[in-house]
Amino acid sequence: MRVFIGYLALTLLIPSTLWGAGGLEFPPRHDQDLVGHFTYEILREGWTSKLRQPLQDVENYAIEYRTNKSKNYKAVFLLRVHAGATECGNRYELCGDQILYVLKLPPMAANEFPFLRCRAKEQAPAATAAYLGIVKESKLGGDLTPRLAWRVDLGRSSFEAVDGHLVECPVFGEDK
């Protein structure tokens, strides 16, 4: 009986070690449980979609949006991109991107989505795109004003909530 239980335990442990050190759950039990870990450590079956945006004019940092399969947990990660991580193309789960902060997003309406490349309204179009927001779907070009917005704070490795009316999210990459 002990041999069978030992074999069963070993069989259950092997697949989790193949996914990465620890096989991190997504969604995490606590939002900040992922901090300090690498994106490839997150169990693939835990998330279903992701968008990634390197920070413009800031080397070695990116933000990444992920949601779980039931779509009830949505989060944005602040990432430090390690050497070689950009060489893995669309296989981001194998990248060496380290999670610095996790921002759990509030519930969104069906016609809303996170926009990862926003800017402060007073910034010139070429300025660092270190803002993200929740915007309503629109078929028009131009700029969208987010309902909620955050500024990426690299000094604190976090996101700072800001007034959405002070932020714009350019649709179709249009600049003024």
Secondary structure, DSSP 8 states (H G I E B T S, - for coil): -HHHHHHHHHHHHHHHHHTSSS-B-SS-SSGGGGTTSBGGGB-GGGEEEEEEEE-TT-TTEEEEEEEETTS--EEEEEEEE-TTGGGGTT-GGGS-EEEEEEEE-----TTEEEEEEEEETTS-TTS---EEEEEE--SS-EEE--SEEEEEETTTTEEEEE-GGGEEEEETT---
